[in-house]
Amino acid sequence: MTNKKELNEMVLLKEIEYNNKLYHKGQPEISDAEFDALAKNVSEKLSFENVAELKNPQTHHFPMLSLAKAYTLEDLTKFIKQVKNQTDEDIIEVVLEPKIDGIGLNCCYVDGVFVSALTRGDGVVGENITEMIKQCIPKYLPLQIKDAPGVWEVRGEVFITHKKFEQIRKQESYSNSRNTIAGCARSPKASATHSKQGAQLKHASIVFYEVLSQNWPQGAELTTTEKLAWLKKNNFTANFSHKNTVTNAEELHHTIQGFKNQLKYFVCEIENNSQGASAHLSNIPQDGVVVKLNTANSKKILGCTAKYPKWAVAFKWNEPGVKTTVERISYTIGRTGGITPVAKIAPVIIDGTKINKVTLNNLNYLKKLDVRLKDSVLVIKAGQIIPQILKVLTHERDGSSQPVDIQKSLLQQNMSIAFVNGEWVSTDCEAIQEQKIRHYAKTLKIVGLGPALIKQLVGDGSVTNAFDLYNLTPDQLVKYINIGPKTALQVVSNIQKTRSCAFQKWVVACGIPNIGPQTAKILTHYIPSVEALLNFQNQPPFDAILGNVTTQQLLSWVLANQQLLENFKHFTFTQLDQLQSEGSLYGYHFVITGRFKTLKRKQLETQIEGLGGTIQAKINKKTRYLLVGALAHSPKASGASESKLSRGKLLELQILTEAETLDFLTQKNN
């Protein structure tokens, strides 16, 4: 039975979907921050642009990643430390650019000829808006570039200046300029220049900031400043920029503040160079400053995570903090043995959310920030989402205040630790293995294999790695607390089902350092099997795609887990994610209830899964359709069918009768 928490989450998801649709129309009722706050309260991350619902999806040749966000000096310190640790550079050359608040655009050129323009989408797949860009904003888009063999992608931001937005707002009720762009660009009428959306798009401008290709002359990629110069040379309107060198976070923060203060005095060309038109940067919508490393080699060494490049960060304008008190500092162990301190704080309400704990990233950060018990601190929600300590109010400390003795504090919490490479790490092999198995089970969604059972399995040595899970039997499981014969049978069945899971998901489940869903999607394009992973070597294009650090970590993991990979080599993993993404029902989840007259349930499930849809046993937050058999309403209908039907109505699912289901599948097959 669905519990109260699940029902609340499903209702919340409906609210998120409602606001998501309004956003695509360019008429949102809530801000991005409020949307993010809603999405944070459901267990699955959501984004404004749902790839499953794109009208004309197309894959980017190079991943179009987002940017890591920074709000405080501490965030910049973390960024600079990462750069120095991985590049061994003491003097760091950075390029600052205004963070323009519009929608991302990716323009593709093949052999020097413009072929398509896509929105960012999820970073891998975007919406093709080529025609509307060509027809409504042609002056910003060179249709040809010289000396550009092969595939080239030029990235930019589409926006409307404050002055032009005020003109539009006199006729239409848009909340801000970015929503205007988002709504117009995704409207099916936008490509018609005589339409209302097409007319509004004519007010838009584009500023470009990046160019990507594997065919640079002499094979050497350009620096950030050279790329901006290349954009200008090829008649793209390049973003305004400022180059500087820094040695620490304080210098970088000072440079950013100086850049911010000077922006209003600068003028930026916002039309084709031949037009000669310009605007003060203060007239261009911005919400921060983008900091990029300049040298191509440093960017290559740092590489990217699944979400963003490690060589860049977006510094957002600071938010006010809420005062509270640190009551306790506890610690959690990660699957690599890393220790994360967590500050328990007196509960405060920020943006409607109750916050009672703040993650302190790592032990070195705890030491640098010098957070102490009973400290008064200012807490923010970075990006309106993540609780973070903005500042420690050191002037309010009394004479009894003492710095946290990290070693003593860890030992007091009965943690087994060692001092390795300048930091304390956990040596509790059992706790680390427990976290690895929890990650594996969570990623592959093995129902019934929860934290309590995993703790028992790892504790008595029944499970020492992920492969051991597949040797478990129902007779073994029934001896554990709260595991009966029926549950044991179901858990074993759920584990065995993952023998044929998508290879991409399995790679993520293995917990390879720096390999998350997005990186795994790219990696498994080149390494499609366990056997290929066993034979992995550090060869191009992996350095260029994953970065040196991630590539080396992958290689180290493969070498250290040869036997584990040998055990998994005979599993029949699929490329299910790729196959599903081509189906007309990809991204949609179905629950079936009742008996059908015209076809068996298994046949119905096969048809839906063949079109990329997902079959669920019960209604949850992902469910979109409830398919109701003709016999679900009969006196002989089960209580389960009646329960599903009532929940479906409560949550306003799309409920289809047997006849409607058959018509629906016929349409989707065509």
N, C-alpha and C positions, 0 to 999 in steps of 0.2 A: 504493500500500500504506500502511496506517495505521502510523505510526512509533511508537516507544516512548513519546514524549511524549504523543501523542494517546490511546494506550491507557491511560496513567496517568491522564489527564484524564477519560476515560470511566468508569474505575473509581471515581475520586473523585466524579464526578457521581452515580453510583449510591449512594454513601455519603451524599451530600447529600440526595438524594431520600428515602432511607430515614429520615434524621433529620427531614426536612421533614414526612413523614407522621406520625411520632411526635409532633411538635409540635402538629399539628392535633388529635391525640387528647388533648392536654394531658399527655403522658407522655414528654417529651424525655429523651434519654440524655446530651445535651451542653448546655452553656449557649449563650446567644445569641452571646456573644463567640467561643466555639469554632466555632459554625456560621459566623459571619462570616469567621473565619480560613480555614475550609475553602473557602468560596465565593470568597475572594480568590484562590485558587490555580487557578481555572478562568477561562477567557477571557471568559465572559459573566456579568454580575451576576445574582444570584438573590435572591429575597425569600422570607420565610417563607410569605406568603400568595400562592399561585400562582393568578392570576385564571382561568387556563384550566381549573382544577379546582374552581372554586367551584360549589356545588350550586344556588345561587339568585342569580346575579349581577344587579346593578342599578347603573346609572350615577349618580354624584353630580351634583347640579345645579351645584355649585361644586367645583373640584378640592380634594381633602383632602390637602394636602401634609404632608411630614414636616418636621422641624426640623434646621437646621444644628447641628453639635455643636462645642462649645468645651471645651478641657481645661486651657488654660494662659492666663497673662496675655497672651501673644503672640496667642493666638486672639481674645481680647477686644479687643486693640488693632486687629486687622484688622477686626473688626466695627464698632468705633467710627469708625475711619477711613472705612470705606465709608459709614456714616451721615452723617458730617460732609461728605464730598466731594459727596454727592448731594443733601443737604438744606440745606447752608450753615448749619446750626444749631450754635452753640457750646455752648449749654446743652441737653442732651438729657433729655427726660422719659421715664423708663422705668417699667415695671410688672413686678414680680417675682412669680412664682407657683411653688409646688412642682411639680416634674415627677413626676407620679404614674405609677407603674409598673403599668399595666393594659393594656387593649386599647381602641383608639379606637372611638368610637361617633358616628355621624352621624344625627341625627333630623330628618326632613323634615316640614314643615307646609305645607299648601296652603290658603290663605284661612283661616288660623287653626286648622285641624284637623290633628291628627297623622295621617300616612299611612304612614310607614315608618321603620325603623331599620336602618342598614347598618354593617358593619365598614369600616375604612379601605381594605382591598384594596390596589390599586396606586396609589391616590390618585384614579383616574378611575372605576374600577369596584370595588364592594365587595360583600360577601355580605349578602343580605337576612335579618336575624334579627329581624324585627318581632314575630312571634308570641311567641317566647321572651322577648323583652324585656317585652312587654305582660303576659304571663301570670306571669312569674317575678319581675319587679322593677317592678310597676306604680306603687308609691308615689313613685318618683323622676321619673315621666314625666307631666307635664301633658298631657292629651289635647286641650286647646284653649288658644290664646293670643289675647289681645285685640289689636285694631287691627293685624292682620297680613295685609293683602291680598297675593295672589300667593304665590310660593314663598319659604319661609324654612328655613334649615338651622341646627340647633343642635348644636354639637359638644361631646363630653365624653369622659370616661375611665371605663370600668367596672373596678372593682377589688374586692378582698376585704381587709379589715383584717388585720393580723398576728394579732390575737387570734382572729378568726373562722377564719382559715386553720389555726391550731393545732387548732381543734376538728375541722375537716374532715380534717386529716392523721392524726388518730387512727383514721379509718376508711378513708381512701384514701391511696395513696402518690404524692402530687404533690410535685414538687421545690420549687415556690414558688407564691405566690398568683396571679401572672399566668398561669402555665401552667394553673392550675385554671380560671380564667376562660376562657382560650382554648379549652381542651378541652371545657368544658361548653357554651359558647356556640355552638360549631360542631357539636355533637352533634345528630343528627336527633331524638334523644329529649328534648332539652332543653325543648322547648315543652310537654311533658307534665309538669304540676306534680307528679304523683305519682312521676315517674321519679327515679332517683338524680341525674342531671344537673340536672333541674329543682329538686330539693331543695337542691342545692349552690348553684345560682344565686340562691336566696333569701337566701343569706348576702352577696350582692354589693351594692355601693353604686355610685352614679354621681355624679361631680362634673363640672359643665359649665364651659367656659371660653371659648366663642366662639359668636357668632350671626352669620349672613350672610344678606343679602337685597339686592335692588336696589330695594326699595320702602320705604326708611326715610321717615318723615314729613319733609316739606320737602326730601326728596331728599339730605340730608346724612348721611353715615355717622357713627356714634358713635365716640368715643375708646375705648380699651381699658377704662378704668375705667367709662365710661358703659355699655359692653356688659355688664360684670359686674353693674352695678346693674340693667340691664334684665333680666338672667337672674333675679336675686333677686325683682324686682317681679313677674315672671311665674311665680313658684313653682318655678323650677329651683334646684337646689343649686349655687351658684357656687363656683368655686375660691377658696381663700384668696389674698390678694394684698397687695402692699406697693408704694406709689408713691414714687419719689424722682427727683431730678435729678442728673445727673453731667456732667462736662466732659471726662473722659478715661477710659482703660481702668483706670487705677489706682483711681480713685474707684468705678468700677463693680465691680471685683474686691473692694474693701473692703465695698461695699454687699452684694454676694452673700454674702461670708463672714459678715457680721453677720446677714443674713437666715437663713442656714443655722444659725447658733448659736442663734437665737431660735425656730426652728420647733418645737422640742420643748415650748415653753411655751405655744404657741398652741392654741386649740381651734377645730375646723372642724365646721360642721353637715354631717352626712352623710346626713340624711334630709330628707324634705319639711319645709319650714319649719313647717308645722302640727303636725308630730310633735315638734319640739323636741329631737330626739336629736342628740348630738354625740360627737366623739372627738378626742383629742389628735392633732395632726398626726404626732407620732412613731409613732402606731399605724397610719398610712397608708403603704403601700409607696411609696417615692420613690427616684429615682436621680440627682437633680440639681435645678437651678433653671432655670425658663424666663424669659428676659429678653425683654420686648416693648417696642417703642416705644409711647407712649401716643397721640400725636396722629394723627388719621385722615389728615391731609394728608401727613405724613411717610411713612406706610405706603403711601399711593398713589404717591408719588414713587419710592420704592424698589422697589415691585413685588415680583415673585417670579422665581426661576429655575425650571427644569423640575422641581426636586425640593423646594424649600423657599422660604418667604418671606424676603426680605432684611432685613425689619424685626424679625426675632426670632432668638434663638439659645438653644440648650439647653446650659447650663454643667453638664458632668458632673463628678462628684467625681474629683479628681486620682488618677493612677496612679503607682506608683514607677517610676523610670527605671533603665536599665542603662547603666553607664559604658563609654565607648569613646573612640576618638581620631579626629579629622578628618585624613585623609591627603591629600585633594585636593579642590579646588572646580572643577567644570566647569559648562558652560552649554548649554542647549538653546534653540532658536528655535521659537516657535509660529507658527501660520498667520496671526496678525495682526501679527507682528514683535516681540511681547513676548519678553523674555529671562528664562528661569527658571534660577536657580542650583541646582546639585545637589551636596551634600556627599558625597564618597566617604569612608566610615568603615571602621575596622578591623572585620571581621565579628563580629557578636554574635548570639546566639540569644535571641529573645523569643517566648514562648508557642509554642515548637516551630518557629519560622520563622527562617531565616538572613537577616539584614539587613546589607547592605553599602553602602547609599546612602540618603540622606534628601533629599527635595525641600525647598528653602528658599523656596518660593512665588514670590518676586520679588526684584528687586535692592534695593528699599527695605527689605524684611524682612531681607535679608542684612546690610545696613548697620546696622539697628536692633539686631538680635540680636548683631552684632559677632562672628560666627564667624570664627576664624582657623585657618590651617594649624597642625597639631599640637596644637590645643586639645583638652582633655578635656571631653567633653560627656555629659549624661544623655539617653538616647534612650528614648522610649516608642512603643507602637503605639496611636495615638489611636483609641479605640473598638475596640481589639484588632485594628485593620486597618491604619491608615496610619502608617508610620514618621514620627516627628516628634522634633525636638530639644526636650526639656523645659527644659534649663538648660545654660548654658555655665559650666564651673567655672573662672572667671577667676582664682581664688586659686592655681591650679596652673601658671599661665603663668610662663615664665622671662623673662629680660631681652631675649631675641632676638625675642619675639613682636611682630608688627606687624599693624595692621589691613589688610584686603584693599583694595588699590587697584583698585577695580572697573574703571575705564577701562583701566588698564594690563593687568589680568588678561584683559579681553576682547580687547584687541589682541594679546596674547601667544597667544591661541587663534585668531588670524587671522580675527576677526569684523569685518565692516563695520558701524559703529555711528554713531548720531547722538544728540545730547542734545535730547530733545523733551518739552516740558511737565514739566520737572523730573526726567526719568528717561532712562536709556540704552535705545535700541531698536535693533533690527537694521535695516539698510538693504540687506541682501542680498536683493534681489528674487527671485533664483533660489531661495534657500533657503526663503523664505516661500511662493513658489508651489509648491515641492515639497511642503511641508507641507499646503497646501490640496488638492492633487491626491491626496495620500496619504489625507487625511480623506475625500475624495469616494469614492475607491475602497474604502476600508474600510467606510464607511457603507452603500454599495450592494453590498458583498460581491462585487466584480469579481475573480473568481478569476484568478490569473496576473499581475494588474497590481500587482506588489509594489514595495517601496521601491527596489530596484536598477534595475528597468526605468524607474520614474518619474523617478529621478535622471538617467538618460540622456535620456529624452524631454524633460524640462524643460531639461536642460543644453544640448542642441543646438537648442532653440527649436521643436521639433516640437509641443510642448504649452505654450501660454501661459495657457490657462484650461480649465475642465472641458469646454466644448463641443468643443474641439479633439480630445478623445479620440475623438469619434464620426466624425472624418474620417480616422482612422488606417486603414491597409491592412496586410494580412499581408506584402506586399512591403516596406513600410517597416520593419516590426518585425524581420524576419529579419537586418537588418544590425547589430542590437544584440547585446551579449555574452550568451551562454547562451540565445538565442532561436532555435530551429529552426523550420522551416516548419510543423510540426504545432502547436507551441506558439503561434506567431504567429496561426495561423488560429483557435485556440481563444480566445485573448485578445481578438481582434477580435469574435468571436461573443459572448463574455461581456459586452463593453462594449455591443454593440448591443442585447442583451436588456434593458438597463436603460432603454431608450427607453419602455418601458411599465411601469416600476416604480411603486410606490405614491407618490403625490404627497407624502405626509407624509414619507416617507423621503428623497425628493429634496430637500425643503426643509432637512432636517437636514444632508444631504450638502453643501449649498451653503456651510455654515460661517457662517451669519449670526450675528453676535454675540448671545449669550444665548438663541439658539433651539436648544434640545436636543429630544430625542424627545417629552418630555411637553408642552413649550410648543408644539412643531410640531403635536401632535395637537389642541390647542385652537385654534391659529391656523388650521389648514386646515379646521376646521369653518366658519369665517367666510370664509376665502379659499381656495376649493377648486380653483383653477387658476392657471397661470402668468399668464394674461391678467388675472385678478383681482389678482394680486400686482403686475403692472405698473401697475395703476391704483390701487394702495393709497394711501390718505390717512389722516392721523392723525385718526380720528373715533371716537366712542364705538361699540362698547364696549371698544375696544382699550386705552385708558388704564386703565380699571378692571380689565381682565383681565390684561394684560401688565405694567402699570406704566409710568410716564412714560419711564424710561430705556430699557427694552427697546423700547418703541414708537418712540422717537426713533432708536434704533440701527437698527431695521428700516427705517424710512423713509429714513435716510441710505444704507443698503445698497442699497435698491431704486433710489434716484436715481443711485447710482454704478455700477449694473450694468444699466442700461437695455438696452444692446446684447446683453449676455449673455442677459437674459430674453427679448428678441425672438427670439434664435436658438433658445431652448428652447420657444417658444410653440406650435410645431406638433408637439411630442412628445405621444404618447398616454398620459399618466400616468393611473393608475387610483386608485380609492379602495379598493384591495385590502385594506388593514388593516381598514377598517370592514366590508367584506363578509365577510372571514374571521371576524371576531369574532362574527358571527351564526351561524356554522356549528357543527355538533356536534363537528367534529374540529379546531376552532381550537386552536392550541398544540401539536398533535401532529405528529411528523415520521416519515415512512415511507421505507423503502428497499425496492425491489422487485428480486427476483432470480429467475432461471429463466424458463421459458416457460409461459404459461397456456393451457389448452385451450379454455376457454369464452369468453374475451374477449381482445381485443388489449391490450397494455400501455398504449397511448395512451388507450384507453377507461377502463382502471383508474385511470390518473393523473387523467383528467378528473373521474371520480366523486369521488375523494378531495379534489382541489382545490376542487370544487364545494361540498364540505362544510366547507371552511376548512382542510383539512389541507395539509401541505407535503411535497413529494416531494424526496428527496435522492438524489444519485448514489452516495454511499458512506456507510458507517456512521461517525458521529461522536458527540460528546457529547450532541447533541440527540435522537438517534434513539430512538424509543419502540417502533415496530413494524417487524418484518422480514417481508415478504410473500413467501412461497416458492411459485413455480409448481410444478405437478405434474411437470414435466420436469427440475427442478433436481437430482433424485436419480438421474437416468438415467445410463447410461455415457457418453452424449454431452454431459452437463452440462459447462459450462466451468469452468476453474479459478477464475474470478472468483466464480461461484455457490457453489462449495465453500468459498472463502475467506470470503465474506460469511456463509454459514451457520455456519461454525466461530466467527467473531467474534461473531455474534449469540448463540450459545450461551454463549461465554465471558463476555459482558457481560450475560447474563440478560435479553435483550430479549424482548418478547412476539412469538413466532414463529408466524405463521398460515399454514396450508396454503391451497391454492386454495379448497377447500370452506369452510374457516373464514373466509377473507377475504370470500367472497360473503355468508355469513351475517352477518358483522360489518357490512358495508356496508348490508345490508338493515335491520338493527336501527337503525343510525345515520340512515337515511333516514326512519324512522318517527317 
